[in-house]
Amino acid sequence: MSPDLGRRLERLEASRARALSLVAAHEAAALNRAPAPGRWSALQVLHHVVESEAATLGYVRKKMQAGTSLPPAGLGSRLRRTAVALVLALPVRVRAPAVAASVPDVVEPAALRTRWDEVRAGWRELVAAFPADLEGRLVFRHPFAGRMGLADTLAVLQAHLDHHVP
């Protein structure tokens, strides 16, 4: 595992721990209550985050099969990551892409945590075994921003989680 990817994954895990500690301080009924009509509850938001991470993991795993035939990542990947991070840092609402917009009416906190544990275990496994010759390749396509390398993908997942935790 490259040190950079390891650090990014550690930071992502620390943010996940913080989000889960916020959830643990409240009852499921309160966490499943939407703040307003047409808005997601806290647990629905976290469900969206978890499923976004899971879909991204699946996509990266699939793209890894192409090996070094993947195009190289470069400045464009970093610019796309920066653009996504900037949009997510702004105090504006952004419509979730259709692939990540479906959430259940009620989310069970224990099931959410179990699912997130599984997804993060998958990420740890992927990053630990990620081939060095693919680190500079475009392994993910963000629904709005386009293709990115793995480091930029992890940075986008971080920005996404940071956007939703408040």
N, C-alpha and C positions, 0 to 999 in steps of 0.2 A: 504494500500500500504506500502510495506516495505521501510524504508528510503533509502536503497541502490538502489533499483529499481527506486525510485523517483529521486534520484540524477542522475542516468544514463540517465533517460528519459529527465531530464532538460538539461543535457549537450548535448544530441542529438538534442534537440530543439534549443539550442543556436547555434549549428553548422548549422542547417537548416536555421536559420535566417540569419547567415553570408552568406551562399550560395545564398539565395534569394536576399540579398542586393547587392551582386556582379552581379547578373543577371539583377537587376533593373537598374543598371548603364549603360546598353548597349541596343541597338536596337535589335529587334527580328531577323532581317536579318543577322546581324553580329553573333549573338549567334547560328544561324542555319547553319553557314558556317563551314564546316569541315576544320581542319588545314592542312590536306593532304589527298590524296586519300586513302580510306580504313580506315580512322580514323573517330571517332565520333565528331560531333559538341558539343559545351558546353551544349546545351539544350538536345541533345541526351544522353549525359553522365548523366545529372540530371534525365532524363526520366528513364534511367536504374536504377539509385539509388532509385527512387520512386517506381518503379515496383518491385525491389528487396525487399524493405521494405514491400510492400503490400503482396508479395508472402510469406515472412517470417511470417507476421502477420497471414495470412490465415493458414499456416502450424501449428503455435503455437496454434491457436484456435482449430484446428482439434485435435491435440495431447492432449490438455487439457481434452478432453472428456474421455480419458482413465483413468484419475484420478491417484490415487496412485499406479496403476499397472505399471506406467512408471518406468523405472529403475532409481535409484538414480544417481544424478550428483556428481562428486567428482573431484579429481585431474585431471583425464583424460579430463574432460570438460574444466578446466582452461588451461591445456596444449594445447588443440586444439584451444581455443580462442587465446592464445598467439602465436601459430604458424600462424594462419590467420592474426593476427595483424602485426606480423613481416614481412610476405610476402607483405602485403599491404603497409607497411612503406618503403619497399625497392623501389628504383627508377627503377623498372622493370615493363614491361607490362605483365599482366596476362590475358589470354583469359577468357572472361565471360562464366560461365556455360551456356549450351544451353537454360535452362529455363529462363535465364535473359539476353540473348544476342540479342533479337529482339528489335529494336528501329525503330520508324517511320522516314521517310525521313525529315519531318518538324515537329517541336514541337512548339505549341502555348504557350508562356509564361504564360498567364492567366489560360489556361487549366491545365498546369503543376502545377501551384501553387494551384489551386482548388483541384486537385487530391492529392497533397501532404498534403494539409490541411485535407482531408478526411482520408488519411492513418494515419496521426499523431493523429487525433481524435480517430481512432480505437486503436492505441497503448496506448493512455492515458486511454481509457476505459478499455482495457485489463489489464494494469498494476494496475489500481485502484481496479479492481475486482479480481485480481489474487489470488487464494487460497494459504494461507500460507503453506499448506501441499504439494503444488506442487513446491514451490520455490527451493527445492533441487532435482528436478526431471529433466530428460532429455526431454525437450519439443521441441527441434528443431534439425534437421539434416542438417548441412551445406553440400552443394554439394561436397566439396573437403575434408573438415576436419572431418566431422562426427557429432555425437550427442553432444548437449550442454544443459546446464540449461538456464533459462531465463536471469539471470544476464550476463552470458557469451554471450548469443545471442545479447543482447543490446550492449555489448562491441564490438562485431563483426560488428554490424550495424554502430557504431561510427567509427571504423577503416575504414570501407568501404567508408563512407561519407568523412572522413578526407583524404583518398586516392584520391578521385575524385575531391574534391573542387579545388585544385591547377590547 
